[in-house]
Amino acid sequence: MAAAGASGPSVGTEEDGGGGGPRMVYLFDRREKESELGERALQVAEHTDYAAFRASVCQTLGISPEEKFVITTTSRKEITCDNFDETVKDGVTLYLLQSVNQLLLTATKERIDFLPHYDTLVKSGMYEYYASEGQNPLPFALAELIDNSLSATSRNVGIRRIQIKLLFDETQGKPAVAVIDNGRGMTSKQLNNWAVYRLSKFTRQGDFESDHSGYVRPVPVPRSLNSDISYFGVGGKQAVFFVGQSARMISKPAESQDVHELVLSKEDFEKKEKNKEAIYSGYIRNRKPSDSVHITNDDERFLHNLIIEEKEKDSFTAVVITGVQPEHIQYLKNYFHLWTRQLAHIYHYYIHGPKGNEIRTSKEVGPFNNIDIEISMFEKGKAPKIVNLREIQDDMQTLYINTASDSFEFKAHVEGDGVVEGIIRFHPFLYDRETYPDDPCFPSKLKDEEDDDDCFMLEKAARGKRPIFECFWNGRLIPYTSVEDFDWCTPPKKRGLAPIECYNRISGALFTNDKFQVSTNKLTFMDLELKLKDKNTLFTRILNGQEQRMKIDREFALWLKDCHEKYDKQIKFTLFKGIITRPDLPSKKQGPWATYSAIEWDGKIYKAGQLVGLTYI
């Protein structure tokens, strides 16, 4: 059987009656049962008419010109002088039959192309990034681009600099979002590989750093903070087309003289489709650094300033997104603190290291002090808003870490090489309130519409209905997956060593290696909880960095009891006296008030009228 594009007999005529360019067609002779089974490839020259084509078919297949037969398409449309040019296209499969309605005496094979429609790419982000629990998914799309930059900068010796620039100053052009890093950059071949949808680094060929067989898994590091978080070959493109309508990739690899630039845009795809051009083809511009002569569109004049900065850089990659969706622009402007805080939460341990942002302790010099993720927003007539994610002190992991009085570390080994590091933190009750942190942007204690602002509300259970564990994959948060609990840390059915309310004063985090599957948008784990709750999964406590082969349920219960006795400061009112009103308070708070003549605190009883010595620390 001849291959597509293979050479074969050709046909042409010098007359001007024919039309159409050169074409390759594939012929199946099915007039008789004894006809050859395979196809014959026939090259049809430019300006060929039907008569010359039919004569060439006869010559190719050894058929007498006087013999009667029909040539049809596979849908049984007969080829004639009238429809020859419009029907006989390059790559078409044709039958030779005794009549249009003849049964096929033997089966044939028809060549087809099934390239995906460009909507597969430009609309993929819309389908992949979805809202959950009231959260806008836009920060998670930006996180995908930060993932790429973390991977690109993983070999940096000095500062790993990642910048997200929101260019919303209309005097410089239409709105754009740029993500720029000082990583190792891409060659033109690697940039070509990046453009291929769903081509992961496990399957990329050529001079890409690794294919699947040559891929070297990073050595184990605490919390799996290995920066190996960008390899699906799909997330970055989904993200850019979720944010906007066009992506300009600009990259310069280290020790190269050239900058490589590629543009993917919905407008260009549509134009190629209209002109019947190959949609998944294009050009990479190779140029010298700081050369912006090709930027002639006034809507993109901000690019001149970005390109000028290239001269000072040894290597870099910039992703410039234009055609930003109007609703995204409004969200980025109006909720700047909210979404930057979410990014600080996602990358908390990359920014602050394996122990997290311990505000009360001095920072150790380590490999994670060199990651700078800076967000800046530029608007007409306003001072730029600039924040480094390291400076944010109210992301949820920072709040969890700094309101906890103690922690319980453990490790889970699942079948295969899956390893999960875990930590549980205890947030004590202090005198009159729970210290378990609430999310200031997504409060769990929602007020009833009929509640009066002046009414006193009893404190709800500390954690409420929230799951214990947030989940991190290779060190970054997977935001839509959480784990409720495990059998050994769930409240006991019978009275345990610690009061039942203590089980609601714990928060936790799980850190997995890449042996667990996550969705391509990195919003959810696919198999984490299933593997963790498998009967063969082994949990061990970690003490002073060493695994302890003891019953973890007993260890946890003793730890929780110890936390309650050491850190909870609960006051119990006893010896009820009666109900009073308090005229010293605003009218809505004057009563009723219950009065007592004694309290119980830390196991001791103090009665009204006793002198109590206080020690101030």
LUMBA-633607 format. One line per field, with one value per residue (C-alpha): residue number from 1; x, y, z. Coordinates in steps of 0.1 Angstrom, whole numbers. Example, Ala and Ser with C-alpha at 12.3 -4.5 7.8 and 13.67 -1.06 7.14 Angstrom:
// residues 2
nr <- 1 / 2
u <- 123 / 137
v <- -45 / -11
w <- 78 / 71
***
This chain:
// residues 617
nr <- 1 / 2 / 3 / 4 / 5 / 6 / 7 / 8 / 9 / 10 / 11 / 12 / 13 / 14 / 15 / 16 / 17 / 18 / 19 / 20 / 21 / 22 / 23 / 24 / 25 / 26 / 27 / 28 / 29 / 30 / 31 / 32 / 33 / 34 / 35 / 36 / 37 / 38 / 39 / 40 / 41 / 42 / 43 / 44 / 45 / 46 / 47 / 48 / 49 / 50 / 51 / 52 / 53 / 54 / 55 / 56 / 57 / 58 / 59 / 60 / 61 / 62 / 63 / 64 / 65 / 66 / 67 / 68 / 69 / 70 / 71 / 72 / 73 / 74 / 75 / 76 / 77 / 78 / 79 / 80 / 81 / 82 / 83 / 84 / 85 / 86 / 87 / 88 / 89 / 90 / 91 / 92 / 93 / 94 / 95 / 96 / 97 / 98 / 99 / 100 / 101 / 102 / 103 / 104 / 105 / 106 / 107 / 108 / 109 / 110 / 111 / 112 / 113 / 114 / 115 / 116 / 117 / 118 / 119 / 120 / 121 / 122 / 123 / 124 / 125 / 126 / 127 / 128 / 129 / 130 / 131 / 132 / 133 / 134 / 135 / 136 / 137 / 138 / 139 / 140 / 141 / 142 / 143 / 144 / 145 / 146 / 147 / 148 / 149 / 150 / 151 / 152 / 153 / 154 / 155 / 156 / 157 / 158 / 159 / 160 / 161 / 162 / 163 / 164 / 165 / 166 / 167 / 168 / 169 / 170 / 171 / 172 / 173 / 174 / 175 / 176 / 177 / 178 / 179 / 180 / 181 / 182 / 183 / 184 / 185 / 186 / 187 / 188 / 189 / 190 / 191 / 192 / 193 / 194 / 195 / 196 / 197 / 198 / 199 / 200 / 201 / 202 / 203 / 204 / 205 / 206 / 207 / 208 / 209 / 210 / 211 / 212 / 213 / 214 / 215 / 216 / 217 / 218 / 219 / 220 / 221 / 222 / 223 / 224 / 225 / 226 / 227 / 228 / 229 / 230 / 231 / 232 / 233 / 234 / 235 / 236 / 237 / 238 / 239 / 240 / 241 / 242 / 243 / 244 / 245 / 246 / 247 / 248 / 249 / 250 / 251 / 252 / 253 / 254 / 255 / 256 / 257 / 258 / 259 / 260 / 261 / 262 / 263 / 264 / 265 / 266 / 267 / 268 / 269 / 270 / 271 / 272 / 273 / 274 / 275 / 276 / 277 / 278 / 279 / 280 / 281 / 282 / 283 / 284 / 285 / 286 / 287 / 288 / 289 / 290 / 291 / 292 / 293 / 294 / 295 / 296 / 297 / 298 / 299 / 300 / 301 / 302 / 303 / 304 / 305 / 306 / 307 / 308 / 309 / 310 / 311 / 312 / 313 / 314 / 315 / 316 / 317 / 318 / 319 / 320 / 321 / 322 / 323 / 324 / 325 / 326 / 327 / 328 / 329 / 330 / 331 / 332 / 333 / 334 / 335 / 336 / 337 / 338 / 339 / 340 / 341 / 342 / 343 / 344 / 345 / 346 / 347 / 348 / 349 / 350 / 351 / 352 / 353 / 354 / 355 / 356 / 357 / 358 / 359 / 360 / 361 / 362 / 363 / 364 / 365 / 366 / 367 / 368 / 369 / 370 / 371 / 372 / 373 / 374 / 375 / 376 / 377 / 378 / 379 / 380 / 381 / 382 / 383 / 384 / 385 / 386 / 387 / 388 / 389 / 390 / 391 / 392 / 393 / 394 / 395 / 396 / 397 / 398 / 399 / 400 / 401 / 402 / 403 / 404 / 405 / 406 / 407 / 408 / 409 / 410 / 411 / 412 / 413 / 414 / 415 / 416 / 417 / 418 / 419 / 420 / 421 / 422 / 423 / 424 / 425 / 426 / 427 / 428 / 429 / 430 / 431 / 432 / 433 / 434 / 435 / 436 / 437 / 438 / 439 / 440 / 441 / 442 / 443 / 444 / 445 / 446 / 447 / 448 / 449 / 450 / 451 / 452 / 453 / 454 / 455 / 456 / 457 / 458 / 459 / 460 / 461 / 462 / 463 / 464 / 465 / 466 / 467 / 468 / 469 / 470 / 471 / 472 / 473 / 474 / 475 / 476 / 477 / 478 / 479 / 480 / 481 / 482 / 483 / 484 / 485 / 486 / 487 / 488 / 489 / 490 / 491 / 492 / 493 / 494 / 495 / 496 / 497 / 498 / 499 / 500 / 501 / 502 / 503 / 504 / 505 / 506 / 507 / 508 / 509 / 510 / 511 / 512 / 513 / 514 / 515 / 516 / 517 / 518 / 519 / 520 / 521 / 522 / 523 / 524 / 525 / 526 / 527 / 528 / 529 / 530 / 531 / 532 / 533 / 534 / 535 / 536 / 537 / 538 / 539 / 540 / 541 / 542 / 543 / 544 / 545 / 546 / 547 / 548 / 549 / 550 / 551 / 552 / 553 / 554 / 555 / 556 / 557 / 558 / 559 / 560 / 561 / 562 / 563 / 564 / 565 / 566 / 567 / 568 / 569 / 570 / 571 / 572 / 573 / 574 / 575 / 576 / 577 / 578 / 579 / 580 / 581 / 582 / 583 / 584 / 585 / 586 / 587 / 588 / 589 / 590 / 591 / 592 / 593 / 594 / 595 / 596 / 597 / 598 / 599 / 600 / 601 / 602 / 603 / 604 / 605 / 606 / 607 / 608 / 609 / 610 / 611 / 612 / 613 / 614 / 615 / 616 / 617
u <- 0 / 15 / 21 / 5 / 26 / 45 / 55 / 33 / 23 / 13 / -11 / -13 / -23 / -11 / -46 / -61 / -94 / -85 / -81 / -68 / -33 / -12 / -30 / -23 / -53 / -57 / -75 / -91 / -102 / -132 / -148 / -141 / -134 / -100 / -89 / -58 / -66 / -43 / -45 / -27 / -14 / -18 / -2 / -26 / -7 / -19 / -45 / -56 / -91 / -114 / -106 / -68 / -74 / -96 / -70 / -42 / -64 / -67 / -30 / -21 / -44 / -39 / -75 / -86 / -99 / -130 / -140 / -170 / -166 / -173 / -150 / -167 / -159 / -163 / -197 / -206 / -206 / -197 / -168 / -177 / -164 / -187 / -176 / -140 / -122 / -144 / -145 / -110 / -90 / -56 / -56 / -90 / -98 / -117 / -133 / -134 / -167 / -189 / -218 / -224 / -245 / -222 / -215 / -179 / -165 / -137 / -130 / -110 / -91 / -97 / -71 / -84 / -70 / -84 / -65 / -84 / -103 / -85 / -113 / -97 / -69 / -84 / -115 / -97 / -91 / -127 / -136 / -106 / -107 / -140 / -152 / -156 / -168 / -173 / -137 / -128 / -105 / -84 / -56 / -53 / -48 / -20 / -6 / -1 / 22 / 41 / 46 / 63 / 85 / 94 / 105 / 124 / 143 / 150 / 187 / 193 / 223 / 212 / 178 / 149 / 128 / 93 / 73 / 36 / 29 / -6 / -3 / -36 / -24 / -44 / -19 / 6 / -19 / -47 / -47 / -21 / -8 / 29 / 47 / 84 / 111 / 149 / 151 / 171 / 150 / 140 / 157 / 135 / 131 / 119 / 96 / 81 / 76 / 58 / 33 / 23 / -9 / -6 / 30 / 45 / 82 / 80 / 73 / 91 / 119 / 149 / 168 / 142 / 158 / 142 / 118 / 101 / 130 / 156 / 136 / 154 / 131 / 143 / 159 / 136 / 135 / 114 / 78 / 87 / 97 / 115 / 100 / 91 / 55 / 52 / 52 / 18 / 24 / -11 / -16 / 3 / -17 / -50 / -41 / -32 / -64 / -85 / -70 / -70 / -72 / -35 / -2 / 32 / 61 / 95 / 125 / 163 / 183 / 215 / 247 / 226 / 229 / 193 / 158 / 130 / 94 / 62 / 26 / -5 / -38 / -74 / -76 / -48 / -64 / -97 / -79 / -61 / -94 / -111 / -83 / -81 / -45 / -29 / -41 / -14 / 15 / 33 / 67 / 91 / 109 / 145 / 160 / 187 / 178 / 160 / 149 / 113 / 110 / 84 / 60 / 39 / 5 / -4 / -24 / 8 / 32 / 39 / 60 / 87 / 95 / 95 / 117 / 142 / 148 / 161 / 196 / 203 / 193 / 214 / 184 / 146 / 111 / 82 / 46 / 26 / -12 / -33 / -70 / -76 / -112 / -130 / -143 / -108 / -95 / -122 / -114 / -77 / -82 / -109 / -97 / -59 / -54 / -76 / -59 / -24 / -31 / -44 / -11 / 8 / -12 / -6 / 32 / 36 / 63 / 82 / 84 / 91 / 107 / 96 / 87 / 66 / 63 / 71 / 68 / 81 / 114 / 143 / 146 / 173 / 194 / 184 / 175 / 140 / 151 / 160 / 125 / 110 / 75 / 65 / 31 / 28 / -3 / 0 / -30 / -33 / -28 / -22 / 9 / 18 / 6 / 35 / 37 / 61 / 43 / 69 / 56 / 20 / 13 / -23 / -25 / -41 / -9 / 7 / -24 / -24 / 13 / 13 / -19 / -8 / 8 / 21 / 23 / 22 / 42 / 37 / 44 / 22 / 37 / 13 / 18 / 45 / 67 / 40 / 50 / 30 / 44 / 18 / 15 / -14 / -14 / -32 / -50 / -59 / -89 / -76 / -98 / -128 / -123 / -111 / -78 / -84 / -80 / -109 / -104 / -110 / -118 / -141 / -154 / -169 / -191 / -217 / -242 / -279 / -297 / -318 / -289 / -286 / -251 / -255 / -264 / -238 / -233 / -219 / -187 / -192 / -169 / -134 / -129 / -166 / -174 / -141 / -118 / -86 / -61 / -52 / -33 / 0 / 15 / 53 / 51 / 23 / -14 / -40 / -68 / -100 / -89 / -90 / -90 / -116 / -96 / -81 / -94 / -67 / -74 / -112 / -132 / -137 / -172 / -165 / -149 / -112 / -81 / -89 / -123 / -142 / -139 / -102 / -106 / -121 / -90 / -67 / -57 / -34 / -15 / -5 / 25 / 28 / 54 / 46 / 35 / 0 / -20 / -34 / -57 / -39 / -52 / -38 / -71 / -78 / -60 / -73 / -64 / -50 / -77 / -83 / -47 / -43 / -74 / -63 / -58 / -22 / -12 / 12 / 12 / 41 / 48 / 78 / 97 / 129 / 130 / 129 / 100 / 86 / 72 / 44 / 6 / -2 / -37 / -24 / 4 / -20 / -45 / -17 / -4 / -39 / -44 / -10 / -19 / -52 / -36 / -8 / -24 / -61 / -71 / -108 / -128 / -158 / -184 / -199 / -223 / -251 / -266 / -292 / -302 / -295 / -296 / -267 / -277 / -240 / -242 / -261 / -298 / -297 / -269 / -283 / -298 / -304 / -270 / -263 / -242 / -220 / -200 / -171 / -149 / -129 / -96 / -68 / -83 / -85 / -116 / -117 / -146 / -159 / -141 / -108 / -76 / -57 / -21 / -13 / 21 / 27 / 51
v <- 0 / 34 / 59 / 93 / 117 / 88 / 92 / 76 / 80 / 116 / 131 / 165 / 185 / 216 / 227 / 254 / 237 / 220 / 235 / 230 / 226 / 194 / 166 / 131 / 108 / 71 / 46 / 13 / -9 / -28 / -36 / -73 / -96 / -105 / -68 / -60 / -54 / -24 / 12 / 29 / 65 / 88 / 123 / 147 / 177 / 213 / 223 / 187 / 182 / 151 / 136 / 136 / 123 / 93 / 85 / 84 / 62 / 37 / 38 / 34 / 4 / -12 / -7 / -3 / 33 / 17 / -2 / 11 / 19 / 48 / 67 / 76 / 90 / 68 / 83 / 71 / 105 / 99 / 120 / 139 / 168 / 191 / 183 / 171 / 202 / 206 / 169 / 155 / 171 / 163 / 131 / 119 / 82 / 71 / 39 / 23 / 5 / -10 / 12 / 38 / 13 / -17 / -35 / -34 / -69 / -64 / -38 / -7 / 17 / 55 / 80 / 107 / 136 / 143 / 173 / 188 / 220 / 251 / 255 / 225 / 248 / 283 / 271 / 245 / 269 / 278 / 241 / 234 / 263 / 263 / 279 / 259 / 270 / 305 / 309 / 326 / 302 / 330 / 329 / 291 / 299 / 324 / 297 / 274 / 300 / 304 / 266 / 269 / 296 / 277 / 247 / 270 / 287 / 255 / 254 / 290 / 296 / 331 / 347 / 329 / 359 / 355 / 386 / 390 / 423 / 436 / 462 / 480 / 515 / 523 / 550 / 521 / 499 / 475 / 454 / 426 / 402 / 393 / 365 / 369 / 347 / 346 / 309 / 289 / 299 / 279 / 271 / 275 / 237 / 237 / 267 / 246 / 217 / 241 / 250 / 213 / 207 / 179 / 171 / 165 / 165 / 128 / 124 / 154 / 146 / 164 / 188 / 191 / 183 / 149 / 124 / 98 / 73 / 99 / 118 / 119 / 122 / 148 / 135 / 135 / 168 / 180 / 186 / 175 / 211 / 200 / 225 / 196 / 209 / 216 / 187 / 180 / 201 / 215 / 236 / 267 / 269 / 263 / 290 / 317 / 311 / 312 / 346 / 361 / 355 / 356 / 345 / 358 / 336 / 353 / 334 / 335 / 304 / 309 / 313 / 321 / 352 / 349 / 356 / 333 / 346 / 327 / 340 / 318 / 337 / 329 / 356 / 339 / 305 / 319 / 337 / 304 / 285 / 311 / 310 / 272 / 272 / 248 / 259 / 243 / 258 / 291 / 308 / 315 / 348 / 346 / 380 / 398 / 410 / 443 / 444 / 455 / 467 / 441 / 456 / 479 / 474 / 504 / 482 / 464 / 494 / 484 / 455 / 480 / 486 / 448 / 440 / 468 / 451 / 420 / 435 / 431 / 394 / 364 / 341 / 345 / 336 / 360 / 350 / 380 / 375 / 400 / 401 / 398 / 390 / 421 / 402 / 391 / 427 / 438 / 410 / 415 / 452 / 450 / 420 / 425 / 416 / 386 / 368 / 377 / 362 / 331 / 328 / 332 / 303 / 281 / 287 / 292 / 265 / 274 / 310 / 303 / 268 / 235 / 249 / 276 / 312 / 311 / 347 / 343 / 326 / 340 / 329 / 303 / 308 / 282 / 273 / 288 / 323 / 329 / 326 / 360 / 361 / 397 / 410 / 445 / 463 / 494 / 517 / 551 / 580 / 557 / 546 / 510 / 483 / 461 / 431 / 403 / 372 / 367 / 399 / 386 / 377 / 366 / 337 / 307 / 286 / 316 / 319 / 281 / 280 / 311 / 304 / 268 / 259 / 225 / 200 / 163 / 151 / 118 / 100 / 77 / 50 / 38 / 9 / 16 / 46 / 70 / 90 / 116 / 138 / 152 / 176 / 183 / 216 / 223 / 256 / 261 / 277 / 308 / 321 / 332 / 323 / 296 / 304 / 282 / 308 / 317 / 326 / 364 / 362 / 332 / 332 / 299 / 316 / 331 / 353 / 347 / 375 / 381 / 383 / 417 / 433 / 441 / 406 / 384 / 352 / 320 / 308 / 279 / 249 / 259 / 242 / 239 / 216 / 223 / 192 / 189 / 186 / 208 / 189 / 199 / 181 / 185 / 214 / 235 / 236 / 216 / 239 / 219 / 187 / 183 / 153 / 152 / 130 / 95 / 68 / 75 / 112 / 112 / 118 / 86 / 71 / 67 / 92 / 95 / 109 / 144 / 162 / 159 / 196 / 192 / 172 / 204 / 224 / 208 / 218 / 199 / 197 / 167 / 169 / 143 / 134 / 130 / 94 / 107 / 119 / 154 / 169 / 187 / 220 / 211 / 218 / 183 / 151 / 121 / 93 / 107 / 99 / 65 / 55 / 70 / 51 / 18 / -9 / -14 / 22 / 25 / 56 / 64 / 92 / 114 / 126 / 146 / 137 / 99 / 75 / 59 / 24 / 28 / 27 / 61 / 62 / 59 / 84 / 109 / 106 / 111 / 141 / 157 / 151 / 167 / 197 / 202 / 201 / 224 / 250 / 251 / 280 / 273 / 290 / 272 / 293 / 276 / 283 / 300 / 331 / 345 / 367 / 405 / 434 / 457 / 494 / 503 / 486 / 497 / 490 / 459 / 443 / 451 / 417 / 390 / 383 / 351 / 357 / 331 / 332 / 310 / 299 / 268 / 275 / 250 / 226 / 252 / 269 / 306 / 321 / 357 / 378 / 358 / 376 / 362 / 370 / 375 / 371 / 391 / 375
w <- 0 / -10 / 18 / 19 / -2 / -18 / -54 / -80 / -117 / -126 / -150 / -165 / -196 / -213 / -220 / -198 / -195 / -162 / -128 / -93 / -79 / -78 / -58 / -47 / -49 / -39 / -61 / -52 / -81 / -70 / -104 / -101 / -71 / -85 / -86 / -66 / -29 / -22 / -32 / -61 / -55 / -85 / -87 / -104 / -119 / -118 / -145 / -151 / -165 / -160 / -194 / -188 / -153 / -165 / -192 / -165 / -143 / -172 / -178 / -141 / -136 / -171 / -181 / -218 / -225 / -241 / -210 / -191 / -154 / -130 / -106 / -73 / -40 / -9 / -4 / -39 / -57 / -93 / -106 / -138 / -159 / -140 / -104 / -110 / -96 / -66 / -57 / -64 / -36 / -23 / -3 / -15 / -18 / -50 / -61 / -96 / -99 / -126 / -114 / -86 / -67 / -69 / -37 / -25 / -33 / -8 / 19 / 14 / 37 / 35 / 47 / 71 / 91 / 125 / 139 / 168 / 162 / 175 / 201 / 218 / 227 / 230 / 250 / 271 / 300 / 302 / 307 / 330 / 354 / 373 / 405 / 437 / 471 / 459 / 448 / 415 / 396 / 380 / 407 / 399 / 362 / 371 / 394 / 364 / 349 / 382 / 382 / 348 / 361 / 393 / 371 / 348 / 376 / 396 / 385 / 393 / 416 / 427 / 430 / 414 / 403 / 390 / 381 / 373 / 357 / 352 / 325 / 327 / 318 / 286 / 276 / 269 / 250 / 256 / 289 / 292 / 318 / 317 / 336 / 335 / 350 / 350 / 344 / 319 / 289 / 259 / 225 / 194 / 194 / 230 / 223 / 194 / 219 / 243 / 216 / 210 / 230 / 256 / 247 / 281 / 290 / 293 / 256 / 241 / 217 / 203 / 225 / 252 / 285 / 290 / 275 / 296 / 294 / 302 / 329 / 362 / 392 / 417 / 449 / 479 / 498 / 528 / 519 / 483 / 475 / 443 / 418 / 396 / 392 / 355 / 331 / 317 / 285 / 287 / 318 / 306 / 273 / 291 / 315 / 290 / 270 / 301 / 309 / 274 / 237 / 227 / 241 / 231 / 243 / 244 / 256 / 255 / 267 / 287 / 266 / 234 / 214 / 201 / 215 / 203 / 200 / 192 / 191 / 195 / 191 / 186 / 159 / 139 / 142 / 129 / 100 / 90 / 91 / 69 / 44 / 45 / 57 / 81 / 115 / 136 / 119 / 123 / 127 / 155 / 152 / 160 / 168 / 188 / 223 / 227 / 191 / 189 / 154 / 146 / 172 / 151 / 166 / 188 / 211 / 221 / 225 / 261 / 246 / 236 / 273 / 281 / 252 / 260 / 294 / 276 / 272 / 309 / 311 / 305 / 301 / 306 / 296 / 293 / 287 / 275 / 275 / 255 / 248 / 286 / 294 / 308 / 338 / 347 / 345 / 370 / 393 / 393 / 400 / 426 / 446 / 445 / 481 / 479 / 449 / 459 / 493 / 476 / 456 / 488 / 503 / 472 / 473 / 510 / 515 / 484 / 496 / 533 / 533 / 548 / 583 / 568 / 579 / 616 / 624 / 660 / 649 / 630 / 594 / 586 / 555 / 530 / 494 / 498 / 507 / 470 / 455 / 449 / 434 / 428 / 417 / 402 / 388 / 367 / 360 / 344 / 369 / 399 / 418 / 409 / 434 / 442 / 466 / 471 / 482 / 510 / 526 / 529 / 565 / 565 / 541 / 557 / 562 / 580 / 602 / 610 / 618 / 641 / 661 / 669 / 702 / 693 / 663 / 656 / 626 / 608 / 576 / 554 / 531 / 504 / 481 / 455 / 461 / 473 / 504 / 523 / 550 / 574 / 602 / 627 / 646 / 679 / 683 / 720 / 737 / 755 / 783 / 763 / 727 / 702 / 685 / 654 / 626 / 603 / 567 / 567 / 530 / 532 / 567 / 579 / 606 / 584 / 602 / 600 / 582 / 613 / 636 / 653 / 653 / 689 / 700 / 717 / 697 / 714 / 698 / 674 / 674 / 664 / 631 / 624 / 594 / 577 / 569 / 589 / 561 / 532 / 505 / 488 / 457 / 452 / 477 / 461 / 473 / 453 / 463 / 456 / 475 / 513 / 535 / 563 / 588 / 594 / 617 / 642 / 646 / 644 / 677 / 696 / 700 / 737 / 761 / 752 / 769 / 758 / 757 / 725 / 717 / 714 / 682 / 667 / 676 / 651 / 616 / 593 / 560 / 538 / 515 / 487 / 463 / 426 / 429 / 434 / 404 / 401 / 374 / 346 / 360 / 394 / 412 / 425 / 435 / 415 / 440 / 472 / 497 / 482 / 486 / 521 / 534 / 518 / 545 / 535 / 541 / 570 / 593 / 616 / 639 / 633 / 664 / 661 / 624 / 630 / 623 / 654 / 650 / 676 / 674 / 659 / 673 / 708 / 702 / 688 / 717 / 742 / 723 / 721 / 759 / 766 / 744 / 762 / 797 / 787 / 764 / 768 / 792 / 799 / 827 / 841 / 860 / 890 / 920 / 900 / 919 / 896 / 866 / 866 / 842 / 836 / 831 / 824 / 790 / 758 / 760 / 738 / 759 / 794 / 800 / 809 / 825 / 846 / 878 / 895 / 928 / 917 / 887 / 880 / 862 / 856 / 881 / 909 / 923 / 929 / 948 / 948 / 974 / 973 / 968 / 937 / 930 / 893 / 877 / 845 / 820
***
